[in-house]
Amino acid sequence: MLFHGTNCLYLDTGYNYSDSEMNDIINEKNIETIILIKLDAVSFSNTSYASTNYNSWTNSFNTRESSGKEVRAARVIFEIFSIDDDLKKPLAVINGNANNSWGSFGTQRRLILKILNRALKAMINKNAFE
């Protein structure tokens, strides 16, 4: 696993940390870099499917229809902060985009994981964590 060890940290977005709590956590864990991951946009499309079959035994047509919402694309922003400038402004910003290539099997979660994997592989290839 990439993020493993005592100087790694995951912050729960459902909790509001005070400045002193945040500073204590950063100092205690010896955090030097923070990567803030933000979901920027997700687009959906409405889809409908219909199929018609002829039944020669009953001399009739059977039609089945269904409709739903499919995720089309997503955009995730990565903001990278460093302790070297007291975490004041991002040193780098990465915009990650991906389109749904799975059709009706694609989910928002799957699409965002696709973007996260691409961004992490690019950072690893550039030795961003060394």
C-alpha positions as CSV (number, residue, x, y, z in Angstrom):
1,M,0.0,0.0,0.0
2,L,1.3,3.4,-0.9
3,F,0.2,5.4,2.1
4,H,1.5,3.3,5.0
5,G,3.4,4.3,8.1
6,T,3.4,6.6,11.0
7,N,3.6,9.9,9.1
8,C,0.5,9.2,7.0
9,L,-2.9,10.5,7.9
10,Y,-6.5,10.4,6.7
11,L,-8.8,13.2,7.9
12,D,-12.5,12.5,8.2
13,T,-14.5,15.1,6.3
14,G,-17.4,14.8,8.7
15,Y,-15.5,16.3,11.6
16,N,-14.5,20.0,12.0
17,Y,-11.0,20.2,13.3
18,S,-9.9,23.3,15.2
19,D,-6.7,25.0,14.1
20,S,-4.9,23.8,17.3
21,E,-6.1,20.2,16.8
22,M,-4.9,20.3,13.2
23,N,-1.5,21.8,14.2
24,D,-1.1,19.1,16.9
25,I,-1.9,16.3,14.4
26,I,0.5,17.7,11.8
27,N,3.3,18.0,14.4
28,E,2.7,14.7,16.1
29,K,2.6,12.8,12.8
30,N,5.5,14.8,11.3
31,I,3.3,15.6,8.2
32,E,5.3,17.4,5.5
33,T,2.8,17.3,2.6
34,I,-1.0,17.4,2.5
35,I,-2.9,16.4,-0.6
36,L,-6.5,17.7,-0.6
37,I,-8.8,15.8,-2.9
38,K,-11.9,17.5,-4.1
39,L,-14.7,16.2,-6.2
40,D,-15.3,19.1,-8.7
41,A,-18.0,17.9,-11.0
42,V,-20.0,14.8,-12.1
43,S,-22.2,14.7,-15.1
44,F,-25.1,12.3,-15.7
45,S,-27.2,11.3,-18.7
46,N,-30.7,10.0,-18.8
47,T,-30.9,6.7,-20.7
48,S,-33.8,4.6,-22.0
49,Y,-33.8,1.2,-23.5
50,A,-36.5,-0.6,-25.4
51,S,-36.7,-4.0,-27.0
52,T,-39.5,-5.6,-29.0
53,N,-39.9,-9.3,-29.7
54,Y,-42.4,-11.0,-31.9
55,N,-44.1,-14.2,-30.6
56,S,-45.3,-16.4,-33.4
57,W,-47.2,-18.7,-31.2
58,T,-49.5,-15.9,-29.9
59,N,-49.0,-13.7,-33.0
60,S,-48.2,-10.7,-30.7
61,F,-45.4,-8.3,-30.0
62,N,-43.8,-7.9,-26.5
63,T,-42.1,-4.7,-25.7
64,R,-39.9,-4.1,-22.7
65,E,-38.7,-0.6,-21.7
66,S,-36.5,0.7,-19.0
67,S,-34.9,4.0,-18.2
68,G,-32.3,5.3,-15.8
69,K,-29.5,7.7,-15.0
70,E,-25.9,6.9,-16.0
71,V,-22.8,8.7,-14.9
72,R,-21.0,10.2,-17.9
73,A,-17.9,11.9,-16.6
74,A,-16.2,13.2,-13.4
75,R,-13.6,15.8,-12.5
76,V,-11.4,15.6,-9.4
77,I,-9.0,18.3,-8.2
78,F,-5.9,17.5,-6.2
79,E,-4.3,20.4,-4.3
80,I,-0.8,19.7,-2.9
81,F,0.4,21.7,0.1
82,S,3.8,21.7,1.8
83,I,4.9,22.4,5.3
84,D,7.8,24.4,3.8
85,D,5.4,27.4,3.3
86,D,3.3,26.7,6.3
87,L,0.6,25.0,4.1
88,K,-0.6,28.5,3.0
89,K,-1.2,27.9,-0.7
90,P,-1.0,24.9,-3.0
91,L,2.4,24.1,-4.5
92,A,0.6,22.2,-7.3
93,V,-2.9,21.6,-8.6
94,I,-3.8,18.5,-10.6
95,N,-7.1,18.4,-12.5
96,G,-8.2,14.9,-13.2
97,N,-10.9,14.0,-15.7
98,A,-12.4,10.7,-16.8
99,N,-15.3,9.6,-19.0
100,N,-17.4,6.6,-18.2
101,S,-16.3,3.8,-20.5
102,W,-18.4,1.1,-18.8
103,G,-21.8,2.2,-19.9
104,S,-24.6,1.3,-17.5
105,F,-22.1,-0.6,-15.4
106,G,-20.2,2.6,-14.6
107,T,-20.7,4.2,-11.2
108,Q,-19.6,7.5,-9.7
109,R,-17.3,5.7,-7.3
110,R,-15.7,3.6,-10.1
111,L,-15.1,6.7,-12.2
112,I,-13.5,8.6,-9.3
113,L,-11.3,5.7,-8.4
114,K,-10.1,5.7,-12.1
115,I,-9.1,9.3,-11.7
116,L,-7.4,8.7,-8.3
117,N,-5.4,5.7,-9.7
118,R,-4.2,7.8,-12.8
119,A,-3.1,10.7,-10.6
120,L,-1.3,8.5,-8.1
121,K,0.5,6.6,-10.8
122,A,1.6,9.8,-12.4
123,M,2.9,11.1,-9.0
124,I,4.7,7.9,-8.4
125,N,6.3,8.0,-11.9
126,K,7.5,11.5,-11.1
127,N,8.9,10.4,-7.7
128,A,6.6,12.8,-5.9
129,F,6.7,10.8,-2.7
130,E,10.5,10.6,-2.3
